[in-house]
Amino acid sequence: FQVKSENRKTIWNTEEVPEGSEFDDTWDPREQPEYEILFKQHVGTEDVFFGMSGKDPSTACCEDIVVKIKLPETKCSDITLDIQDKVLDLRTPKKKLLLHLPYPVNSKDGRARFLSEEEILEVTLRKSRKFDFINFA
């Protein structure tokens, strides 16, 4: 069994390397912060009372992904956040989080806010979805 490769010195095919693995750094001693992933859905009265849009409470019908990250003893100026289509990369002097997102997101259309009293970073990302019978707007 022989694999055709453009460069005979390469040991990996591009299909074998998982997306986002270039961010993995197991040698970094910083600990991973606690986080939770929530899904957010925009509904109106036509959805709640009449069920006219066909939306259901599943994650497939949600428009946004909200990631809440606990960052105790951290200032807003110490946070470095990088969002790719399927990866969230957060770095602080004491903590590091590399999170592979459950759905592709629009990396240019997102919001982040730091709640200093709760010491939580809240990142809201718009899911990148194809048009279907639920997502037609």
GUDOVEX-488696 format. One record per residue (C-alpha): residue in three letters; x negated, y, z; residue number from 1. Coordinates in pm, 1 decimal, always signed. Layout:
BEGIN
NODE resn        x        y        z resi
NODE  ALA        X        Y        Z  NUM
...
//
This chain:
BEGIN
NODE resn        x        y        z resi
NODE  PHE     +0.0     +0.0     +0.0    1
NODE  GLN   -152.0   +324.8   -115.5    2
NODE  VAL    -21.1   +676.3    -62.6    3
NODE  LYS    -91.0   +930.0   -332.1    4
NODE  SER   -231.4  +1245.6   -183.8    5
NODE  GLU   -340.7  +1571.3   -339.8    6
NODE  ASN   -648.4  +1575.0   -118.8    7
NODE  ARG   -804.0  +1237.7    -39.3    8
NODE  LYS   -960.7  +1369.4   +283.6    9
NODE  THR   -626.1  +1449.1   +448.7   10
NODE  ILE   -509.4  +1200.9   +708.9   11
NODE  TRP   -146.6  +1322.3   +739.7   12
NODE  ASN   +122.4  +1377.5   +483.0   13
NODE  THR   +330.2  +1689.6   +537.1   14
NODE  GLU   +642.6  +1472.9   +577.9   15
NODE  GLU   +483.9  +1294.7   +877.8   16
NODE  VAL   +421.2  +1609.8  +1083.1   17
NODE  PRO   +730.8  +1723.3  +1277.5   18
NODE  GLU   +844.1  +2081.6  +1230.9   19
NODE  GLY   +723.8  +2311.9  +1508.9   20
NODE  SER   +437.0  +2085.3  +1613.8   21
NODE  GLU   +185.5  +2360.0  +1537.0   22
NODE  PHE   +304.7  +2529.2  +1856.3   23
NODE  ASP   +242.6  +2224.4  +2078.7   24
NODE  ASP    -52.8  +2270.2  +2308.8   25
NODE  THR    -67.1  +1999.3  +2573.0   26
NODE  TRP   -391.7  +2134.9  +2712.7   27
NODE  ASP   -223.4  +2451.6  +2846.9   28
NODE  PRO   -195.3  +2417.7  +3229.5   29
NODE  ARG    +93.0  +2665.8  +3270.1   30
NODE  GLU   +413.6  +2513.2  +3399.5   31
NODE  GLN   +741.9  +2506.8  +3209.3   32
NODE  PRO  +1016.0  +2732.2  +3352.1   33
NODE  GLU  +1368.6  +2614.4  +3423.9   34
NODE  TYR  +1609.7  +2688.6  +3140.8   35
NODE  GLU  +1958.6  +2609.5  +3018.8   36
NODE  ILE  +2111.0  +2615.1  +2671.5   37
NODE  LEU  +2466.1  +2743.0  +2632.7   38
NODE  PHE  +2681.1  +2771.6  +2322.8   39
NODE  LYS  +2893.7  +3077.7  +2255.3   40
NODE  GLN  +3203.8  +3091.7  +2038.8   41
NODE  HIS  +3393.1  +3398.8  +1921.6   42
NODE  VAL  +3767.8  +3339.8  +1952.7   43
NODE  GLY  +4070.9  +3561.2  +1917.9   44
NODE  THR  +4436.5  +3530.9  +2008.9   45
NODE  GLU  +4503.8  +3341.1  +1686.5   46
NODE  ASP  +4261.7  +3072.0  +1809.2   47
NODE  VAL  +4371.9  +3056.2  +2172.2   48
NODE  PHE  +4747.6  +3070.8  +2134.1   49
NODE  PHE  +4818.5  +2946.2  +1783.5   50
NODE  GLY  +4512.2  +2737.4  +1683.9   51
NODE  MET  +4524.7  +2892.0  +1336.9   52
NODE  SER  +4151.8  +2892.9  +1257.2   53
NODE  GLY  +4089.0  +2523.1  +1314.2   54
NODE  LYS  +3818.8  +2587.7  +1574.6   55
NODE  ASP  +3767.5  +2342.1  +1857.7   56
NODE  PRO  +3548.7  +2361.1  +2172.0   57
NODE  SER  +3264.6  +2159.1  +2014.8   58
NODE  THR  +2918.2  +2300.1  +1946.6   59
NODE  ALA  +2982.6  +2265.1  +1572.4   60
NODE  CYS  +3230.5  +2554.3  +1594.2   61
NODE  CYS  +3001.8  +2781.5  +1799.7   62
NODE  GLU  +2832.0  +3079.0  +1639.1   63
NODE  ASP  +2559.1  +3157.0  +1894.3   64
NODE  ILE  +2305.9  +2973.5  +2108.8   65
NODE  VAL  +2227.0  +3136.2  +2445.3   66
NODE  VAL  +1908.4  +3028.9  +2624.3   67
NODE  LYS  +1874.3  +3140.2  +2986.9   68
NODE  ILE  +1519.5  +3108.9  +3119.5   69
NODE  LYS  +1432.9  +3156.1  +3488.1   70
NODE  LEU  +1113.2  +3358.4  +3524.3   71
NODE  PRO  +1046.5  +3431.4  +3892.7   72
NODE  GLU   +778.3  +3686.9  +3977.7   73
NODE  THR   +757.4  +3806.1  +3615.9   74
NODE  LYS   +775.9  +4156.9  +3472.6   75
NODE  CYS   +939.7  +4228.7  +3139.1   76
NODE  SER   +611.8  +4361.2  +2997.5   77
NODE  ASP   +439.8  +4024.8  +3063.7   78
NODE  ILE   +675.5  +3826.3  +2838.0   79
NODE  THR   +577.2  +3723.4  +2485.4   80
NODE  LEU   +861.2  +3574.5  +2283.5   81
NODE  ASP   +837.1  +3425.4  +1934.1   82
NODE  ILE  +1144.0  +3287.9  +1756.0   83
NODE  GLN  +1117.4  +3064.7  +1449.3   84
NODE  ASP  +1402.3  +2892.5  +1265.7   85
NODE  LYS  +1398.6  +2586.7  +1495.3   86
NODE  VAL  +1153.6  +2681.0  +1773.2   87
NODE  LEU  +1156.5  +2924.3  +2066.9   88
NODE  ASP   +807.7  +2998.1  +2203.4   89
NODE  LEU   +786.5  +3192.0  +2531.3   90
NODE  ARG   +461.7  +3280.4  +2710.8   91
NODE  THR   +396.5  +3460.5  +3038.1   92
NODE  PRO    +80.4  +3463.1  +3251.6   93
NODE  LYS   +220.3  +3183.3  +3473.3   94
NODE  LYS   +475.1  +3000.5  +3256.0   95
NODE  LYS   +501.1  +2858.5  +2905.6   96
NODE  LEU   +807.8  +2725.8  +2723.2   97
NODE  LEU   +807.4  +2561.6  +2382.6   98
NODE  LEU  +1167.4  +2476.7  +2304.0   99
NODE  HIS  +1280.3  +2294.1  +1991.4  100
NODE  LEU  +1628.5  +2432.5  +1929.2  101
NODE  PRO  +1923.2  +2196.6  +1866.7  102
NODE  TYR  +2035.6  +2392.4  +1557.2  103
NODE  PRO  +1851.4  +2613.9  +1307.8  104
NODE  VAL  +1888.9  +2982.9  +1393.4  105
NODE  ASN  +1850.2  +3311.0  +1210.9  106
NODE  SER  +1515.7  +3423.4  +1353.8  107
NODE  LYS  +1567.7  +3785.7  +1246.0  108
NODE  ASP  +1912.0  +3825.9  +1406.0  109
NODE  GLY  +1888.3  +3775.9  +1780.6  110
NODE  ARG  +1885.4  +3956.6  +2113.4  111
NODE  ALA  +1687.6  +3917.3  +2431.4  112
NODE  ARG  +1745.2  +4091.7  +2760.7  113
NODE  PHE  +1565.4  +4055.9  +3091.2  114
NODE  LEU  +1788.4  +4061.0  +3399.2  115
NODE  SER  +1534.8  +4180.3  +3653.6  116
NODE  GLU  +1751.7  +4127.5  +3963.4  117
NODE  GLU  +1818.2  +3761.4  +3876.6  118
NODE  GLU  +1471.8  +3717.9  +3717.6  119
NODE  ILE  +1629.3  +3559.5  +3408.4  120
NODE  LEU  +1553.1  +3614.9  +3041.5  121
NODE  GLU  +1866.3  +3571.2  +2831.5  122
NODE  VAL  +1804.3  +3506.1  +2461.3  123
NODE  THR  +2103.6  +3505.0  +2223.9  124
NODE  LEU  +2041.8  +3358.2  +1877.9  125
NODE  ARG  +2282.4  +3338.6  +1583.8  126
NODE  LYS  +2310.0  +2990.1  +1438.4  127
NODE  SER  +2216.7  +2962.3  +1073.6  128
NODE  ARG  +2516.8  +2784.7   +926.9  129
NODE  LYS  +2638.8  +2696.7   +584.2  130
NODE  PHE  +2985.7  +2803.7   +484.8  131
NODE  ASP  +3248.3  +2541.7   +559.7  132
NODE  PHE  +3618.0  +2531.7   +648.5  133
NODE  ILE  +3543.0  +2668.3   +999.8  134
NODE  ASN  +3262.6  +2913.8   +919.5  135
NODE  PHE  +3401.0  +3123.0   +637.7  136
NODE  ALA  +3335.7  +3475.0   +767.4  137
//
